[in-house]
Amino acid sequence: MIQLDRSLRRLGESVPTPKEEKCIQMWRNIVTELHLRRLNPSKKRIWPWVLLSSVLLFIIFNSALREAFVFWLIKGSPSTTQIMNKYVHSVDTPTVGYLSNIVVRNGDLNLYLQTTGSKLWVENLKTGQIWHSQADTEGISINGSRSIDFTNNLFYLSYVNHAQQITRMVLPYEDLTSINYYPFDSGIGVQYNFADHMFSIRINWHLGPDYIDIEIPNNSIISVGDLQIEKIALIPFLAAFAPIDDLGRIGTDGTSLDVTTALQTLNKYEGDYFAMVLNGADQAVFRFPDDSGVTKKAYVEFDLSAKGQGIPEKGFKVRYYLPFDQSFSPNRSDLFQKEVFIYRPKLNLDQMLLPMVNTYRLI
Amino acid sequence: MKSKEEYVKSLVIKCLAGEQEAFRNIFDCYFQELYRTAFVLMKSPIDADDVVQEAFIRVFNSLDKYDLNRPFRPWIQRILLNACKDFWKRKRWNLVPIEQLYDLIDNGAVCPEYECLKDEELKKLAAAMQKLSPKHRMVVVLHFLNGMRINEVAEVVDAPSGTVKSRLHHALKALRRHLTAMDSSYLEFWLGREEELTV
């Protein structure tokens, strides 16, 4: 095995290395070929039109097979939404009129994807609450209730740079160069690509019967250039359209953190942002799914309950999973007590109706 | 210190942003490796040139479909293999067998850059390689000649790691068989290592 391995490697090494001139010539050929192909697109691109025309004629003359052919056309069309068709189902009577696609339905919750942007929507069927992920620049009107302009409320990013300084950045939506969607059985992953900023990040949304898990998968953050992101705190926050007075109280299981205390600490770092002040007993609970320490995962959980305004007190939970590296301290409880912060950006709360904007950071 | 993988991904992002120079850098990073793979797979340096050129064109046209969460190296190798397969389909294997190519080299009829393949052992090994099925040859080239890990090879050939290991195992056995048949002197050499020919 060793000898054969060595001989095979020798064979690989014996392949002649192309000379510099050959590399240059090859590069020129590639550039020229690319240029020519752009000028003279392949004839293959013509035949789908011929096919389409033929199919259209066939459909006209054979209405009985219309549905089958439309299905075949949709399934065969080489569009970027092809992968979505497998998972996204249309809703007969969408409660959220603004949306067209539902990704997952589970229990009392619906998760929608707004395919014209990167926004995810969560509908609580029991309460009628509608929540959405990051706001964009559109003015939105839902069921004629409110029209909210989310100008300047964009993709928030908080990270620790190479000098161990906390840095906050807002990436405008118009800088988004592309968005990739990765549907899976219980939800969808959305990858934001900011090519100009040389930054890319993916967020997974898992929908449970009464909770939403928001997770940044390992190795899903790609950053180059000046960002030098050591650790990241992303804010896939949820904003509500239904009026929410405050966060609901969470049970006593898990390790509790006095949010107000943590926020005071945070203010030392983040002078430009004020802390989220929750009502007296409100707490965020930090849970550790695997006490053995094998999973090395923990999350911050919030209960998005509705109180007042005649809305039944039946909310759902949102769990923000923290991306961890292997250096995660075994003393997780203490770590969280000291180093995870919750805050919200300085916004006009009355106008924006943002009941919570959560972020977390692990130093 | 950025790894090559991270560096290439940054190039991909730049390339998607419209920087042609970034694609040139990607070309520089992978040209040698792809050429080596194509050379062994295609049996002819001229065909290797064609396939590598086609592969880079496909890479450029498919960059927007590349998933940044996935490793780049298997992705680009897979594109190359697909280009090779398409080439084979077109040519239907009507190529000069590599043994004959070496004869031509010996006669001085072909470019002198293959002088290095005059090594007897390598000639036999190369000839034995050409007798492998395409599937077996691919995994051997990727794993042994390119030094790719099993899981990377699995990603390139779109098969489970276990399948790749199995193919490698059978490929090595077949190689041994071919070598043994070619030269009785190899019989003695390889029989003693029968138990080692497991992956």
Contacts between the chains, C-beta under 8 A, distances in Angstrom:
chain1	res1	chain2	res2	distance
A	1	B	172	7.4
A	1	B	193	6.4
A	1	B	196	3.8
A	1	B	197	5.6
A	1	B	198	7.3
A	2	B	196	6.9
A	3	B	189	7.5
A	3	B	193	6.6
A	4	B	172	6.3
A	4	B	175	6.8
A	4	B	176	7.4
A	4	B	190	7.8
A	4	B	193	7.6
A	4	B	197	7.2
A	5	B	144	6.1
A	7	B	121	6.4
A	7	B	122	7.3
A	7	B	125	5.4
A	8	B	125	7.0
A	8	B	140	6.6
A	8	B	144	3.8
A	8	B	145	6.0
A	9	B	144	6.1
A	9	B	145	6.8
A	9	B	147	7.6
A	10	B	119	7.9
A	10	B	122	6.3
A	11	B	40	7.3
A	11	B	122	5.3
A	11	B	125	5.4
A	11	B	126	6.1
A	11	B	129	7.4
A	11	B	145	6.4
A	12	B	36	6.0
A	12	B	40	7.1
A	12	B	141	7.7
A	12	B	144	7.0
A	12	B	145	3.2
A	12	B	146	6.8
A	14	B	116	4.8
A	14	B	117	5.7
A	14	B	119	7.0
A	14	B	122	5.6
A	15	B	35	7.5
A	15	B	36	4.7
A	15	B	39	4.8
A	15	B	40	6.5
A	15	B	145	7.9
A	16	B	39	7.7
A	16	B	45	7.7
A	16	B	113	4.2
A	16	B	114	6.3
A	16	B	116	6.4
A	17	B	32	6.6
A	18	B	31	7.3
A	18	B	32	7.1
A	18	B	35	5.7
A	23	B	28	7.6
A	23	B	31	6.0
A	26	B	31	6.9
A	26	B	49	6.9
A	26	B	52	6.9
A	26	B	53	6.1
A	26	B	56	8.0
A	27	B	24	6.6
A	27	B	27	5.9
A	29	B	53	5.5
A	30	B	27	7.1
A	30	B	53	5.7
A	30	B	56	5.0
A	30	B	57	5.9
A	30	B	60	7.6
A	33	B	53	6.8
A	33	B	57	5.6
A	34	B	57	5.9
A	34	B	60	6.0
A	34	B	61	7.8
A	37	B	57	7.3
A	177	B	16	6.5
A	177	B	17	6.6
A	178	B	16	7.2
A	178	B	64	7.1
A	180	B	67	7.1
A	191	B	68	7.3
A	191	B	69	7.5
A	193	B	13	7.3
A	193	B	16	7.5
A	193	B	68	7.3
A	195	B	13	5.1
A	195	B	14	7.3
A	195	B	16	5.1
A	195	B	17	3.8
A	196	B	17	6.0
A	198	B	10	6.1
A	198	B	13	5.3
A	198	B	14	7.1
A	200	B	13	6.7
A	200	B	68	5.3
A	202	B	69	6.5
A	217	B	69	7.6
A	219	B	69	6.5
A	220	B	69	5.7
A	222	B	6	7.7
A	222	B	9	5.7
A	222	B	10	7.9
A	222	B	13	7.3
A	222	B	68	5.3
A	224	B	2	7.5
A	224	B	6	7.1
A	224	B	9	7.6
A	224	B	10	3.6
A	224	B	13	6.9
A	225	B	10	7.5
